[in-house]
Amino acid sequence: MRTDLLTRLAAHAQQREQDGLRRRLQTVTNANGMWVERGRRRLLSFCSNDYLGLAQHPDLVDALKRAADSDGVGSGSAHLICGHRSAHAALEEALAEWTGRERALLFSTGYMANLGTLQALLQRDDVCVQDKLNHACLIDGAQLAGAELKRYPHADVAGAARQLTARPDAAALLATDGVFSMDGDIAPLRELAALCLREAATLMVDDAHGLGVLGPQGEGSVIDAGLSQGDVPVLMATLGKALGCSGAFVAGSAALIDGLVQSARTYIYTTAMPPALAAATLAAVRLARTENWRREKLHALISRFRAGAAQLGLPLMPSPTAIQPLLLGDARAALAAAEALEGEGFLVTAIRPPTVPQGKARLRITLSAAHEEGDVDRLLDALSRAPLGPHV
Ligand SMILES: Cc1ncc(COP(=O)(O)O)c(C=O)c1O
């Protein structure tokens, strides 16, 4: 008899419940900086990716309103039909200049940017070598493209080299997160670039969590590592994290961008992002580049959190970025810790498998320039009382 798909899906959800892995959607009814309201509770959030505190900045809100007044809301069509407006063009130019690249191309989300880029670059006989902890959309992109996906142990350059040398004649893409989304550490980009040069492979960096946070003017992990477009020909980053908006872009040579315009299906067959959003993002880029105090404050808060957490003996991970996970191991322990923190007025999400490997559940604490020193101190105080269980 044929399997009923909805019954199977429900059984899967039930299993997740039993394993302590059920995902629950919660509605935020109000947001004010890092303060959010959920139901009747007012919580201080330590789980947003708004690292520079730009999401509610008046310049962004004004730019969005002004553009909406003149251009309306929807772009009306895909970029290649008639959806590409001057706000998109201006944002692409600013992103290319900021990241030191010839051109940039907007996508509606980071997920779509990675799917489209990998699908456009890779073919069936190619090999795509990826860090084990890469974001899901890089993994999905290689699978969608039909290329052979070879993963290497986290940040293990020798492991990556073994995967590349095993397929010496295949066209090869090595793709890595610049800053790992659930761990916060930075990929060994210089070593990976040298490896790609040696092996004639193309290097792609997803800098969703590095843009705005790393580099002298927030240019991201690639420029921070002293690497250029020649070393990392394919750079992708999102607009929904440090820039406080939504969407993503790929930046690189004019030839790369033209190739994506011709072939990336998630670029071609979808409605262009609202032009008002592009206008707001342009305002965000200006602030992220010029207001160095935001980065300085963020990095000071990171140091303060790490010093305090180390003093308390909390299970810190080796992360120099805004993502400061506490590794608890067991999924239920992570949930219990998140609930205890919520009871003390803090919103910190428990991240469980399959988002992270089995036995590596954690509290993913993120810091923002919108936090104050006192906020970090109060969080540390709550953590000192939270049931964090036996650390792995
Ligand atoms: C490393 C990384 N790449 C890509 C994405 C996807 O970006 P978006 O949320 O814009 O789809 C995310 C998270 O959302 C991410 O953490």
The ligand as an SDF file (V2000), in Angstrom:
LIG
                    3D

 16 16  0  0  0  0  0  0  0  0999 V2000
   26.1590   31.1160    7.0420 C   0  0  0  0  0  0  0  0  0  0  0  0
   24.7860   31.4080    6.5440 C   0  0  0  0  0  0  0  0  0  0  0  0
   24.5680   31.4210    5.2210 N   0  0  0  0  0  0  0  0  0  0  0  0
   23.3580   31.6770    4.7230 C   0  0  0  0  0  0  0  0  0  0  0  0
   22.2790   31.9330    5.5280 C   0  0  0  0  0  0  0  0  0  0  0  0
   20.9450   32.1690    4.9180 C   0  0  0  0  0  0  0  0  0  0  0  0
   20.6920   33.5340    4.7980 O   0  0  0  0  0  0  0  0  0  0  0  0
   19.2050   34.0650    4.7470 P   0  0  0  0  0  0  0  0  0  0  0  0
   18.6700   34.0770    6.1350 O   0  0  0  0  0  0  0  0  0  0  0  0
   19.3170   35.4240    4.1420 O   0  0  0  0  0  0  0  0  0  0  0  0
   18.4420   33.1170    3.8570 O   0  0  0  0  0  0  0  0  0  0  0  0
   22.4620   31.9460    6.9210 C   0  0  0  0  0  0  0  0  0  0  0  0
   21.3960   32.2120    7.9080 C   0  0  0  0  0  0  0  0  0  0  0  0
   20.3420   32.5740    7.7660 O   0  0  0  0  0  0  0  0  0  0  0  0
   23.7380   31.6610    7.4370 C   0  0  0  0  0  0  0  0  0  0  0  0
   23.9450   31.6360    8.7620 O   0  0  0  0  0  0  0  0  0  0  0  0
  1  2  1  0
  2  3  1  0
  2 15  2  0
  3  4  2  0
  4  5  1  0
  5  6  1  0
  5 12  2  0
  6  7  1  0
  7  8  1  0
  8  9  2  0
  8 10  1  0
  8 11  1  0
 12 13  1  0
 12 15  1  0
 13 14  2  0
 15 16  1  0
M  END
$$$$
